[in-house]
């Protein structure tokens, strides 16, 4: 369903706080990009790897400094909104700089707010006739891909591990087959489900393949998924939301997969090579 909130049309009133290595932040970054809101909504990214106090910002002038309220860590933003806050802060956060308050810290709601922004342009990410399918695609991604990956990487049971891995690759196999005949999940233009799916696929070979013990196949081994991943990556502005080195460093620093302190090199992934999927869009037009 649509968000109950609405954003004002004032340029730079709103600020997206997050971490580039957080997949939920990534969803919001992608929506901001595809809806053409880079000049309307400011973006402040914390250091890629959380520190002792969680997501942290540089001192003034640093690459990851907060020029809006001068926060040194994510907790400061929550306290600026509510001085009595005692919970666990999370990203992304959409901040209203005029009213000095948090609008939302729910990634789905932020995506929908960006989609409905008065100055948004480009294809609707949550069209009325596709919402049921989009919601089902996102739910399937969360359960059969993300949930199964977490289970595969954390369980100590051989049987549970194998079940989780088969679930991951069952989802990947079905998605590859589905994308053989259509450019995006909804047809000729990307929507919310494509953005969510992209955040997982772009991290798979670098992080989950070995780190979560899901090494039956890489995304690069799927003819349609590999083209689909490169297709979305090559859309205007999307490449700036992707940092494979940071994704890998954060994953292997903060997850059990990196308990020995070693961050793997690679794999080599050239997301800029031609994908050839334009013909599918032409066929669906």
DOMILUM-810416 format. One record per residue: x, y, z of N, C-alpha, C in turn. Coordinates in steps of 0.02 Angstrom, whole numbers, padded with zeros to 5 digits, always signed. Atoms other than C-alpha are relative to their C-alpha. Example, Ala and Ser with C-alpha at 12.3 -4.5 7.8 and 13.67 -1.06 7.14 Angstrom:
! DOMILUM-810416
+00045-00059+00000+00615-00225+00390+00045+00060+00000-00042-00059-00003+00684-00053+00357-00039+00055+00037
//
This chain:
! DOMILUM-810416
+00042-00059+00000+00000+00000+00000+00044+00062+00000-00037-00062+00003+00051+00180-00023+00014+00027+00070-00017-00030-00065+00135+00279+00116-00053+00049+00022+00048-00048-00027+00021+00379+00231+00032+00069+00005-00035-00064-00003+00154+00516+00236+00007+00029-00069-00014-00032+00064+00196+00640+00101+00057+00050+00011-00055-00047-00005+00353+00741+00068-00017+00065-00035+00010-00065+00032+00353+00925+00028+00047+00007-00060-00039-00009+00061+00425+00988-00136+00062+00043+00009-00056-00045-00013+00558+01096-00053+00067-00035-00012-00065+00032+00014+00731+01056-00124+00045-00001+00062-00050+00010-00053+00858+00988+00001-00028+00004+00071+00029+00001-00067+00735+00990+00145+00014-00067+00034-00007+00068-00028+00757+00802+00168+00070-00027-00012-00067+00029+00002+00916+00705+00201-00006-00076+00010-00004+00073-00008+00944+00519+00174+00065-00017+00034-00058+00025-00035+01063+00452+00305+00004-00076-00008-00007+00072+00005+01134+00278+00284+00072-00021-00005-00066+00028+00011+01280+00165+00251-00001-00037-00067+00001+00028+00067+01326+00113+00074+00002-00076+00001-00005+00073-00003+01359-00065+00132-00063-00033+00028+00063+00026-00027+01185-00085+00209-00048-00012-00058+00046+00012+00055+01067-00170+00085-00065+00039+00005+00062-00038-00008+00917-00078+00159+00011+00073-00019-00017-00066+00024+01003+00089+00135+00004+00000-00076-00009+00005+00073+01045+00031-00041-00067+00005-00036+00066-00004+00031+00860+00009-00081-00022+00073-00006+00020-00070+00000+00827+00190-00034+00044+00041-00048-00044-00035+00046+00980+00252-00129-00020-00012-00073+00020+00017+00068+00921+00162-00286-00065+00036-00018+00063-00035+00014+00746+00237-00272+00013+00075-00010-00019-00071+00007+00820+00411-00247+00029+00014-00069-00033-00007+00065+00923+00385-00404-00050-00008-00058+00044+00014+00056+00791+00308-00518-00058+00049-00004+00053-00050+00002+00662+00439-00470+00028+00071-00009-00030-00065+00018+00785+00579-00510+00000+00051+00056+00005-00045-00057+00792+00652-00335+00067+00020+00029-00066-00017-00027+00979+00678-00316+00007+00073+00018-00004-00072-00015+00957+00867-00320-00053+00022+00050+00055-00017-00046+00803+00862-00209+00012-00026+00071-00012+00032-00064+00855+00745-00069+00075-00009+00011-00071+00008-00015+01028+00760+00007+00014-00070+00027-00020+00067-00023+01124+00602+00051+00064+00005+00041-00058+00001-00044+01245+00578+00195+00013-00073+00019-00017+00070-00012+01334+00410+00208+00052-00006+00056-00047+00014-00054+01419+00347+00365+00059-00040-00028-00057+00042+00020+01585+00254+00359-00027-00069-00019+00028+00063+00027+01560+00091+00262-00002-00058+00050-00001+00054-00049+01606-00023+00408-00018+00029+00068+00019-00025-00066+01516+00005+00574+00057-00007+00050-00052-00001-00051+01629+00047+00721-00026-00020+00068+00021+00019-00068+01618+00024+00910-00068+00026+00021+00066-00030-00017+01466+00138+00920-00051-00011-00055+00045+00012+00056+01384+00069+00763+00020+00041-00060-00014-00041+00059+01369+00176+00607+00029+00067+00024-00036-00059-00023+01493+00320+00628+00015+00047-00058-00016-00052+00049+01529+00483+00536+00069+00029+00014-00064-00034-00008+01693+00573+00507-00009+00066+00037+00000-00068-00026+01740+00733+00593-00013+00048-00058+00016-00050+00051+01697+00893+00500+00052+00002-00055-00044-00003+00057+01770+00896+00326+00018-00067-00029-00016+00067+00025+01791+00708+00308-00049-00023-00053+00042+00026+00053+01719+00608+00165-00068-00024+00026+00061+00027-00029+01591+00531+00281-00024+00043+00059+00023-00046-00051+01557+00685+00387-00074+00017-00011+00070-00021+00004+01380+00744+00425-00003+00076+00001+00003-00073+00002+01362+00925+00367-00068+00029+00021+00068-00023-00014+01179+00935+00419-00008+00016+00074+00005-00013-00073+01177+00915+00610+00065-00015+00036-00065+00013-00030+01358+00866+00639+00002-00063+00042+00002+00063-00038+01318+00691+00702+00068-00035-00005-00061+00040+00000+01468+00584+00751-00016-00074-00006+00023+00069+00008+01367+00423+00753-00075+00002-00011+00072+00003+00017+01193+00366+00704-00043+00016+00060+00038-00014-00060+01134+00376+00884-00014+00074+00008+00009-00072-00007+01157+00565+00877-00061+00024-00039+00057-00021+00041+01025+00579+00740-00065-00019+00035+00059+00021-00036+00899+00480+00840-00011+00043+00062+00006-00043-00059+00936+00585+00995-00021+00071-00019+00022-00066+00023+00914+00745+00894-00075+00001-00013+00072+00006+00011+00740+00683+00852-00037-00010+00066+00031+00017-00064+00702+00616+01026+00054-00007+00053-00054+00000-00050+00815+00659+01173-00005-00058+00048+00009+00057-00044+00743+00512+01268+00008-00067-00034-00006+00063+00038+00784+00382+01135+00050-00047+00034-00044+00050-00031+00857+00222+01209+00002-00065-00041+00002+00061+00040+00830+00097+01068+00063-00012-00040-00056+00016+00044+00944+00025+00936-00010+00036-00067+00009-00037+00062+00967+00148+00792+00017-00042-00061-00012+00038+00062+00961+00081+00615-00003+00047-00059+00003-00036+00063+00986+00143+00439-00043-00040-00049-00005-00071+00015+00919+00210+00325-00045+00042+00045+00041-00050-00035+00849+00367+00406-00014+00057-00048+00018-00059+00039+00754+00503+00315-00013+00056+00049+00001-00055-00047+00780+00667+00406-00031+00062-00031+00029-00063+00022+00678+00826+00390+00041+00056+00032-00045-00050-00026+00805+00966+00408-00037+00064+00022+00038-00060-00019+00672+01102+00421-00032-00009+00069+00034+00013-00064+00576+01023+00565+00045-00036+00050-00048+00035-00043+00730+00935+00639-00031-00063+00031+00031+00061-00024+00646+00767+00650+00011-00057-00050-00003+00058+00044+00654+00591+00580-00068-00010-00031+00062+00015+00036+00523+00563+00447-00015-00074+00002+00009+00073+00000+00552+00376+00436+00069-00033+00005-00061+00042+00001+00682+00241+00471-00019-00069-00026+00022+00062+00031+00589+00107+00374+00017+00004-00075-00024-00005+00069+00671+00070+00206-00056-00002-00051+00055+00004+00048+00511+00021+00117-00040+00064-00002+00037-00063-00002+00420+00176+00176+00039+00056-00034-00041-00051+00031+00566+00285+00122-00001-00007-00076+00004+00012+00072+00566+00205-00051-00066+00027-00027+00065-00023+00024+00380+00240-00069-00006+00076+00005+00000-00073-00005+00402+00419-00008+00039+00031-00058-00039-00025+00057+00536+00446-00140-00040-00010-00065+00039+00014+00060+00425+00365-00270-00056+00051-00010+00057-00047+00003+00284+00487-00227+00021+00073+00007-00025-00068-00009+00394+00641-00207-00027+00045-00055+00030-00044+00051+00315+00791-00297+00047+00015-00059-00047-00014+00053+00475+00816-00399+00028-00063-00032-00025+00062+00028+00502+00633-00441-00015-00005-00075+00010+00010+00072+00521+00585-00624+00023-00071-00017-00018+00068+00021+00545+00426-00722-00057-00048+00016+00052+00051-00008+00448+00263-00711-00021-00009+00073+00028+00015-00066+00335+00231-00561+00029-00066+00025-00030+00060-00028+00421+00105-00448-00052-00046+00034+00051+00040-00034+00257+00044-00371-00068+00012-00034+00062-00014+00038+00123+00054-00507-00059-00040+00028+00059+00030-00032-00055+00015-00451-00016-00069-00026+00017+00064+00028-00079-00130-00570+00050-00056+00014-00053+00048-00012+00081-00216-00512+00015-00012+00074-00019+00001-00071+00078-00197-00323-00003-00069+00031+00005+00067-00029+00020-00372-00280+00059-00042-00021-00057+00038+00025+00155-00447-00390+00065+00025+00031-00061-00028-00030+00288-00328-00324+00007-00022+00073-00002+00020-00070+00243-00367-00143+00019-00074+00006-00017+00072-00001+00253-00554-00181+00073-00011-00018-00070+00006+00019+00422-00533-00266+00046+00020+00057-00042-00023-00056+00493-00436-00119-00003-00050+00057+00007+00050-00053+00424-00562+00006+00040-00063-00016-00038+00058+00021+00500-00705-00094+00075+00011+00006-00071-00018-00007+00668-00617-00100+00022-00003+00073-00018-00001-00070+00668-00588+00087+00002-00069+00031+00004+00066-00031+00619-00766+00130+00045-00051-00033-00034+00054+00036+00695-00876-00004+00072+00016-00019-00069-00020+00016+00853-00777-00039+00035+00023+00063-00035-00027-00058+00902-00670+00110-00005-00046+00060+00009+00043-00058+00828-00781+00245+00039-00065-00007-00035+00063+00011+00901-00938+00168+00076+00010+00001-00071-00014-00002+01072-00858+00145+00024+00007+00072-00019-00007-00070+01077-00809+00328+00002-00068+00034+00002+00067-00029+01027-00985+00377+00059-00042-00023-00055+00040+00026+01157-01064+00264+00067+00020+00031-00063-00024-00028+01295-00956+00337+00006-00008+00074-00003+00000-00073+01249-00979+00519-00014-00068+00032+00019+00062-00032+01182-01154+00548+00060-00047+00009-00051+00051-00011+01289-01292+00620-00025-00069-00019+00029+00064+00020+01176-01428+00552+00010-00011-00074-00011+00016+00071+01225-01512+00389-00066-00002-00038+00064+00006+00035+01044-01551+00346-00032+00069-00010+00029-00067+00006+00985-01373+00381+00039+00042-00049-00042-00036+00048+01131-01302+00285-00019-00019-00072+00015+00022+00068+01093-01406+00131-00070+00022-00022+00067-00024+00016+00909-01361+00139+00000+00074-00017-00004-00072+00012+00951-01177+00149+00033+00016-00067-00035-00013+00063+01073-01183+00004-00045-00019-00059+00045+00019+00055+00948-01276-00105-00055+00051-00008+00051-00052+00004+00820-01144-00063+00026+00063-00035-00031-00058+00034+00939-01004-00116+00004-00012-00075-00010+00012+00071+00978-01085-00281-00064-00019-00037+00065+00008+00031+00799-01137-00312-00029+00068-00019+00024-00068+00015+00756-00952-00302+00039+00030-00059-00041-00027+00054+00902-00903-00414-00016-00033-00067+00016+00036+00061+00862-01038-00542-00066+00024-00029+00066-00021+00023+00679-00985-00551+00003+00072-00027-00006-00069+00023+00727-00802-00568+00035+00004-00067-00035+00001+00064+00849-00839-00708-00046-00022-00056+00047+00023+00050+00715-00935-00802-00052+00054-00016+00051-00053+00009+00589-00795-00777+00027+00057-00042-00030-00057+00035+00709-00663-00843+00024-00017-00070-00019+00018+00069+00742-00759-01003-00044+00035-00051+00047-00029+00048+00589-00680-01083-00023+00070+00016+00020-00068-00016+00573-00511-00998+00060+00037+00029-00059-00038-00021+00695-00371-00962+00002+00009+00075+00004-00011-00072+00637-00332-00785-00057-00042+00029+00049+00044-00032+00524-00418-00659-00072+00019-00018+00067-00021+00019+00374-00313-00710-00009+00012-00074+00005-00012+00072+00413-00299-00894+00056+00044-00026-00047-00041+00037+00498-00157-00984+00037+00053+00041-00034-00049-00042+00548-00043-00838+00008-00026+00070-00012+00026-00068+00621-00076-00665-00049+00028+00051+00044-00023-00054+00511-00065-00511+00032-00018+00067-00025+00011-00068+00530-00086-00323+00030-00070+00008-00026+00069-00007+00554-00275-00338+00068-00007-00033-00065+00003+00033+00697-00251-00460+00054+00032+00043-00049-00033-00042+00784-00130-00342+00021-00045+00058-00015+00045-00056+00770-00251-00196+00042-00059-00023-00036+00058+00027+00830-00397-00303+00071+00019-00018-00067-00024+00019+00977-00296-00368+00047+00003+00060-00043-00007-00058+01042-00263-00192+00028-00067+00023-00024+00066-00018+01056-00450-00163+00046-00030-00052-00040+00030+00053+01124-00504-00331+00069+00033-00005-00064-00034+00008+01260-00371-00334+00049-00017+00055-00043+00020-00056+01327-00434-00167+00016-00075-00001-00003+00072-00007+01312-00620-00202+00070-00028-00013-00064+00030+00017+01475-00663-00290+00056+00023+00047-00052-00028-00043+01580-00549-00179-00006-00020+00073+00010+00010-00072+01503-00589-00011-00031-00068+00016+00037+00058-00023+01377-00731+00000+00026-00066-00029-00022+00061+00034+01455-00855-00122+00045-00042+00046-00043+00035-00047+01595-00902-00002-00019+00016+00073+00012-00020-00069+01549-00803+00154-00059-00034+00033+00058+00035-00027+01380-00887+00174-00004-00072-00024-00006+00070+00021+01437-01053+00100-00052-00019-00053+00048+00011+00053+01321-01035-00050+00037-00003-00067-00045+00000+00057+01446-01088-00182-00014-00055-00051+00016+00044+00056+01351-01200-00301+00013+00036-00067-00008-00039+00061+01349-01063-00433+00006+00074+00019-00003-00072-00007+01390-00878-00451-00055+00032-00042+00045-00037+00044+01274-00747-00522+00029+00004-00070-00032-00003+00065+01401-00734-00662-00009-00063-00041+00011+00063+00035+01362-00915-00707-00070-00006-00029+00069+00000+00026+01180-00875-00746-00005+00049-00059+00001-00044+00058+01157-00805-00922-00049+00058+00006+00050-00054-00004+01000-00704-00883+00010+00043+00062-00012-00040-00060+01039-00651-00704+00061+00045-00009-00060-00040+00009+01212-00592-00754-00014+00059-00046+00018-00056+00043+01143-00487-00895-00047+00049+00035+00048-00041-00038+01001-00423-00785+00037+00044+00051-00038-00037-00049+01124-00371-00649+00039+00057-00034-00038-00052+00036+01233-00276-00774-00047+00053-00029+00049-00046+00028+01079-00198-00854-00019+00053+00052+00020-00047-00052+01021-00119-00690+00060+00043+00021-00060-00037-00019+01199-00070-00642+00015+00057-00049-00017-00049+00051+01217+00025-00806-00054+00053-00011+00049-00054+00003+01058+00129-00782+00032+00063+00029-00031-00062-00023+01100+00313-00753+00001+00007+00075-00009-00014-00071+01170+00345-00580+00007-00061+00045+00001+00059-00043+01159+00166-00516+00071-00020+00021-00069+00021-00016+01347+00130-00524+00027+00036+00062-00024-00039-00058+01377+00267-00393-00026-00028+00066+00026+00029-00061+01275+00166-00268+00034-00066+00017-00032+00066-00007+01387+00012-00285+00074+00009+00015-00071+00002-00017+01556-00014-00200+00016-00071+00021-00011+00071-00014+01604-00197-00213+00053-00011+00053-00052+00007-00051+01762-00175-00110-00027+00014+00070+00029-00017-00065+01665-00091+00030-00050-00054+00022+00047+00054-00017+01528-00224+00022+00037-00059+00030-00039+00058-00022+01658-00361+00040+00033+00013+00068-00034-00016-00063+01755-00274+00179-00049+00001+00057+00049-00003-00054+01600-00239+00281-00027-00069+00017+00029+00067-00012+01529-00415+00259+00050-00044+00038-00048+00045-00031+01689-00505+00306+00030+00028+00064-00021-00030-00063+01724-00385+00449-00052-00011+00054+00054+00000-00049+01554-00394+00532-00037-00066+00006+00036+00063-00002+01492-00570+00494+00045-00057+00025-00041+00057-00022+01549-00740+00563+00048-00025-00054-00043+00022+00054+01625-00773+00391+00070+00032+00005-00064-00034-00004+01763-00649+00433+00034-00007+00067-00027+00007-00068+01808-00717+00605+00075-00007+00002-00072+00006-00001+01987-00749+00551+00034+00066-00019-00027-00066+00014+02009-00566+00503+00024+00009-00072-00023-00005+00070+02050-00603+00320-00058+00020-00045+00050-00023+00048+01952-00509+00186+00021-00025-00069-00020+00029+00065+01953-00605+00020+00010+00052-00054-00008-00040+00061+02014-00528-00141-00050-00026-00052+00044+00020+00055+01894-00527-00287-00068-00022+00024-00018+00020+00068+01806-00599-00376+00000+00059-00049+00003-00050+00053+01833-00500-00535-00071+00002-00027+00068-00010+00027+01664-00429-00589-00002+00063-00041+00006-00059+00043+01652-00313-00738-00073+00011-00016+00071-00014+00009+01477-00242-00725-00014+00049-00056+00008-00050+00053+01508-00122-00869-00004-00031-00070+00002+00030+00067+01512-00248-01012-00071+00000-00027+00067-00003+00029+01364-00242-01134-00043-00060+00022+00045+00052-00025+01213-00340-01072-00049-00025-00053+00042+00022+00056+01108-00347-01231-00073-00010+00016+00070+00013-00019+00942-00347-01139-00049+00052-00026+00045-00050+00029+00872-00196-01231-00050-00033-00047+00045+00033+00048+00798-00317-01358-00063-00026+00034+00059+00024-00037+00683-00386-01223-00049+00056+00011+00043-00058-00010+00617-00213-01185-00037+00018-00064+00030-00016+00065+00586-00182-01370-00056-00050-00016+00051+00051+00015+00490-00346-01383-00062+00009+00043+00057-00009-00045+00380-00297-01235-00036+00066-00010+00030-00067+00011+00345-00120-01295-00064-00005-00040
//
